[in-house]
């Protein structure tokens, strides 16, 4: 697919992805794997969104359920409460913000779209943890991030046995795109799921062959920011993984990523500027 043709429809507006864009992460959780991205008070949420927008972020991705390995699960009511509190605060001050909600629950998706005009549902399970998710997305008519994983956040790190990780992730995404198309869902963004049910070597294999996923004819989202595939490689911590994140984001752009999902928006935006200049965009 010619990258210049890439678009996604959000809230009846067309978002042009001919030049890559940035999705800024806002975790309204007390236990995000990156301590620098835990926002649970109104002031901290507003400060974070203001920073994302000032630094050039195009989308704010709000999450209320930590999906780090071995995270303690929470009930749907608590997840709804966390994301709703954040969305309410954001919309009062920044009503034009393009909002995404990171959830694998159809009930949460339904609530945030109906009540807060959320334009994107970012599902880390690719519809595998809630049988009603695909039908719900079709009914809500919102953009959908289809991510690959296996199992749950509690079990995924033990489910890394692949014959060919790239081929199997590709096949998973291809089959689920076909299911979504049958339901009339065409506003799809794919995410190969870096760090989810994959070893370090498998993550780098996917990054190395990211361009293969362009054959699926959907925008590609890369969510590599400060993940263990970066900080463990340098024997460090998420807090010290900004430099490695920037390097990996550039490789993702070269591989065809249209959206970078990041904690550090300014640095990601600058990476895109260099990438665009290199390609004379």
Long-range contacts (C-beta under 8 A, 24 or more apart in sequence): 1-214, 1-217, 3-256, 3-258, 6-219, 6-258, 8-143, 8-187, 8-189, 8-219, 9-143, 9-187, 10-98, 10-119, 10-120, 10-142, 10-143, 10-187, 11-98, 11-117, 11-119, 15-58, 15-98, 17-219, 17-258, 17-259, 18-281, 19-272, 19-276, 19-281, 20-253, 20-257, 20-258, 20-259, 20-260, 20-272, 20-275, 20-276, 21-58, 21-59, 21-258, 21-259, 21-260, 21-272, 22-56, 22-57, 22-58, 22-59, 22-259, 22-260, 22-262, 22-265, 22-268, 22-269, 22-272, 23-57, 23-58, 23-59, 23-60, 23-61, 23-100, 23-221, 23-259, 23-260, 23-261, 23-262, 24-48, 24-49, 24-51, 24-52, 24-55, 24-57, 24-59, 24-60, 24-61, 24-262, 24-263, 24-265, 25-61, 25-63, 25-225, 25-261, 25-262, 25-263, 26-52, 26-60, 26-61, 26-62, 26-63, 26-86, 27-63, 27-66, 28-62, 28-63, 28-64, 28-82, 28-83, 28-85, 28-86, 29-63, 29-64, 29-65, 29-66, 29-82, 31-66, 31-68, 31-71, 31-72, 32-63, 32-66, 32-68, 33-66, 33-68, 33-226, 33-238, 34-225, 34-226, 34-238, 34-239, 34-263, 35-238, 35-239, 36-238, 36-239, 36-263, 37-263, 39-86, 42-85, 42-89, 45-86, 45-89, 45-90, 46-89, 46-90, 46-93, 49-90, 49-93, 49-94, 49-97, 50-93, 50-94, 51-265, 52-265, 53-94, 53-97, 55-265, 55-266, 55-269, 56-265, 56-266, 56-269, 57-265, 57-269, 58-98, 59-98, 59-99, 59-100, 59-120, 59-259, 60-90, 60-97, 60-98, 60-99, 60-100, 61-100, 61-101, 61-102, 61-120, 61-122, 61-261, 62-86, 62-87, 62-90, 62-99, 62-100, 62-101, 62-102, 63-101, 63-102, 63-103, 63-122, 64-102, 64-103, 64-108, 65-102, 65-103, 65-104, 66-153, 67-102, 67-124, 67-153, 67-196, 68-153, 69-153, 69-156, 69-157, 70-153, 70-154, 70-157, 71-153, 71-154, 73-152, 73-153, 73-154, 76-105, 76-107, 76-108, 79-103, 79-105, 79-108, 80-107, 80-108, 80-111, 80-112, 83-108, 83-112, 84-111, 84-112, 84-115, 84-116, 87-112, 87-115, 87-116, 87-118, 88-116, 91-116, 91-117, 100-145, 104-129, 104-130, 104-133, 105-129, 105-130, 105-133, 106-130, 106-132, 106-133, 106-135, 106-136, 109-133, 109-136, 109-137, 109-140, 109-142, 110-136, 110-140, 113-140, 113-142, 114-140, 118-142, 119-143, 120-144, 120-145, 120-189, 121-145, 122-147, 122-191, 123-147, 124-149, 124-193, 124-196, 125-149, 126-172, 126-173, 126-176, 126-193, 127-176, 127-179, 134-176, 134-179, 134-180, 134-183, 134-185, 135-183, 137-180, 137-183, 137-185, 138-180, 138-183, 138-184, 138-185, 141-187, 142-187, 143-187, 143-188, 143-189, 144-180, 144-185, 144-187, 144-188, 144-189, 145-189, 145-190, 145-191, 145-221, 146-173, 146-176, 146-177, 146-180, 146-188, 146-189, 146-190, 146-191, 146-218, 147-190, 147-191, 147-192, 147-193, 147-196, 147-221, 147-223, 148-172, 148-173, 148-191, 148-192, 148-193, 148-196, 148-197, 149-193, 149-196, 149-197, 150-196, 150-197, 151-197, 156-196, 156-197, 157-197, 159-197, 160-197, 160-198, 160-199, 160-202, 162-202, 165-198, 165-202, 165-205, 165-206, 166-205, 166-206, 166-209, 166-212, 169-193, 169-206, 170-212, 170-213, 170-215, 170-216, 173-213, 173-216, 174-216, 177-216, 177-218, 188-218, 189-218, 189-219, 189-220, 189-221, 189-258, 189-259, 190-216, 190-218, 190-219, 190-220, 190-221, 191-220, 191-221, 191-222, 191-223, 191-261, 192-220, 192-222, 193-223, 194-222, 194-223, 194-224, 194-227, 194-229, 195-223, 195-224, 195-227, 195-228, 195-229, 200-228, 200-229, 200-232, 200-233, 203-227, 203-229, 204-229, 207-248, 207-251, 207-252, 207-255, 208-255, 209-255, 210-251, 210-252, 210-255, 210-256, 210-257, 211-255, 211-256, 213-256, 214-256, 219-258, 219-259, 220-255, 220-256, 220-257, 220-258, 220-259, 221-257, 221-258, 221-259, 221-260, 221-261, 222-249, 222-252, 222-255, 222-257, 222-259, 222-260, 222-261, 223-261, 224-248, 224-249, 224-252, 225-249, 225-260, 225-261, 225-262, 225-263, 225-264, 225-268, 226-263, 242-267, 246-271, 250-274, 250-275
